[in-house]
Amino acid sequence: MTDTPTADHQTETTQAQPILVAIDFSDDSRSALLWACEFADRVDARLILLHVVHDLAAHPGFYHPDSTDELQPMQDVAESMMDDFLDDVKDRCPDLKALDQLETRLIPGLPPGRIVEVADLLNARLIVLGFHGMTGPDHKRLGSVAERVVELAPEPVVVVKSERSRKLTKKERKRKKEKKRKKEKKKLKLLKKQQIDADG
């Protein structure tokens, strides 16, 4: 008798390995979670949703809670944002089974290293995260979280772009600029009317 794993044992082991989805509450993160849910439903895997809370001692960062909120500890704000983010995704896609059983984790630190560390601890089969379309000098100086995770992680990494992240064509940029100009013109007209009414 040998200790060679059977096909059933290998399947159980694969199913036990979760898919780690790292999010920052952006549109790209939403797209990443939706992709991961569909994939998890197909392969019968569980999802773990991770948000790395900025560690102020190591790296300056901040959240933008609702403007009516008083100052709150970052962990509390992150928890509230996680709840809102999940509610929004569930409202948009109520049929995704993976959303009903996913676990959430909030940990402090710097995102790239912590994402890889958590993936290793969980023995994740896959890391899924959103892409930020950061270009220019900032991108060259800082590098994106997605790039660093791809470099550091031994596990496969899937980087998902939202529709908003894709590069606009010249025609789309022109249309967007024209739309913005019309909106500003309309706003200016309304302000002038309000001023006339106030003076009159």
C-alpha positions in Angstrom: 0.0 0.0 0.0 1.4 3.4 -1.0 0.8 6.9 0.3 0.1 8.3 -3.2 -2.9 10.7 -2.9 -6.0 9.6 -4.7 -7.9 11.7 -7.2 -10.6 12.2 -4.5 -8.0 13.4 -2.0 -6.5 15.8 -4.5 -10.0 17.2 -5.2 -10.7 17.7 -1.5 -7.3 19.4 -1.0 -8.0 21.8 -3.9 -11.5 22.6 -2.6 -10.0 23.4 0.8 -7.7 26.0 -0.7 -9.6 29.3 -0.7 -9.5 32.1 -3.3 -8.1 35.3 -1.8 -9.7 38.5 -3.1 -7.8 41.6 -2.1 -9.9 44.8 -2.3 -9.7 48.6 -1.7 -13.4 49.3 -2.3 -12.8 50.7 -5.8 -14.6 49.9 -9.0 -11.7 47.6 -10.0 -12.1 45.8 -6.6 -15.8 45.3 -7.4 -15.0 43.8 -10.8 -12.3 41.6 -9.1 -14.8 40.3 -6.5 -17.5 39.6 -9.2 -14.9 37.7 -11.3 -13.8 35.7 -8.3 -17.4 34.8 -7.3 -18.2 33.4 -10.7 -14.9 31.5 -10.8 -15.5 30.2 -7.2 -19.0 29.0 -8.1 -17.6 27.1 -11.1 -14.8 25.3 -9.1 -16.7 25.0 -5.8 -14.1 27.0 -3.8 -14.6 29.3 -0.9 -13.7 33.0 -1.0 -11.9 35.1 1.5 -12.2 38.9 1.1 -9.2 40.8 2.4 -8.7 44.5 2.9 -5.4 45.8 4.2 -6.0 48.8 6.5 -3.3 51.5 6.1 -0.7 51.2 8.8 0.0 54.9 9.5 3.3 54.2 11.2 4.6 52.5 8.0 2.9 54.4 5.3 0.7 57.6 5.4 -2.8 56.9 4.2 -6.4 57.8 4.9 -10.0 56.9 4.2 -12.9 59.1 3.1 -15.9 58.2 5.2 -19.2 60.0 4.8 -18.6 63.7 5.2 -21.1 63.7 8.1 -19.1 61.2 10.1 -17.0 62.4 13.0 -13.3 61.3 13.2 -13.2 57.5 13.7 -10.4 55.0 14.1 -9.3 53.7 10.6 -10.3 50.1 11.5 -13.9 51.2 12.3 -14.1 53.2 9.1 -12.7 50.2 7.1 -15.2 47.8 8.6 -18.1 50.2 7.7 -16.7 50.6 4.2 -16.4 46.8 3.9 -20.1 46.4 4.9 -21.2 49.0 2.4 -19.1 47.5 -0.4 -20.5 44.0 0.2 -24.1 45.3 0.4 -23.6 47.1 -2.9 -22.2 44.0 -4.6 -25.0 41.8 -3.2 -27.6 44.3 -4.4 -26.1 44.2 -7.9 -25.6 40.4 -8.1 -27.9 38.6 -5.7 -27.6 35.3 -7.6 -23.9 34.7 -6.9 -23.7 31.8 -4.4 -20.1 32.5 -3.3 -21.2 35.8 -1.8 -23.3 34.0 0.8 -20.3 32.1 2.3 -17.4 34.4 1.9 -15.3 35.4 4.9 -13.9 38.8 5.4 -10.5 39.9 6.9 -9.2 43.3 7.8 -5.6 43.5 8.7 -3.2 46.5 9.1 -0.1 47.0 7.0 1.2 47.7 3.6 -1.0 46.0 0.9 1.4 44.1 -1.4 3.4 42.3 1.4 0.3 41.7 3.5 -1.7 40.3 0.6 1.0 37.8 -0.2 1.6 36.9 3.5 -2.2 36.2 4.0 -2.3 34.1 0.8 0.6 32.0 2.1 -0.9 31.5 5.5 -4.3 30.4 4.0 -2.6 28.3 1.4 -4.7 30.1 -1.2 -5.0 28.6 -4.6 -5.3 32.0 -6.3 -5.1 35.7 -5.5 -7.5 38.0 -7.2 -7.3 41.8 -7.1 -8.3 44.9 -9.0 -6.1 46.9 -11.3 -5.5 50.6 -10.9 -4.8 52.4 -14.1 -2.0 54.4 -12.6 0.4 55.8 -15.2 3.2 58.4 -15.4 5.8 59.3 -12.8 3.8 58.2 -9.8 3.4 54.8 -11.3 7.1 54.5 -12.0 8.1 55.8 -8.6 5.6 53.8 -6.4 4.6 50.9 -8.6 1.1 49.5 -8.3 -0.1 47.1 -5.7 -1.1 44.7 -8.4 2.4 44.7 -10.0 4.1 44.2 -6.6 1.7 41.3 -5.7 2.4 39.7 -9.1 6.2 40.0 -8.4 6.1 38.7 -4.9 3.4 35.9 -4.9 4.2 32.3 -5.6 0.5 31.7 -6.2 -1.2 32.5 -9.5 -2.5 36.1 -9.5 -5.5 37.3 -11.5 -5.7 41.1 -12.0 -9.1 42.4 -13.0 -9.9 45.7 -14.7 -13.2 47.5 -14.4 -14.7 49.2 -17.5 -13.7 52.5 -16.1 -10.0 51.5 -15.9 -9.6 50.8 -19.6 -7.9 53.4 -21.7 -10.4 55.7 -23.5 -10.1 56.1 -27.2 -9.6 59.6 -28.7 -13.3 59.8 -29.7 -14.4 58.7 -26.2 -12.2 61.3 -24.6 -13.6 64.0 -26.8 -17.2 62.9 -26.1 -16.4 62.9 -22.3 -14.8 66.4 -22.5 -17.8 67.7 -24.5 -20.2 66.2 -22.0 -18.3 67.8 -19.1 -18.3 71.2 -20.8 -22.1 71.1 -21.4 -22.6 70.1 -17.7 -20.5 73.0 -16.5 -22.3 75.4 -18.9 -25.6 74.3 -17.5 -24.4 74.7 -14.0 -23.1 78.2 -14.7 -26.5 79.1 -16.3 -28.3 77.9 -13.2 -26.0 79.9 -10.9 -26.6 83.1 -12.9 -30.4 82.5 -12.7 -30.2 82.0 -8.9 -28.1 85.2 -8.6 -30.7 87.2 -10.7 -33.5 85.8 -8.6 -31.7 86.7 -5.4 -31.0 90.3 -6.6 -34.5 90.8 -8.1 
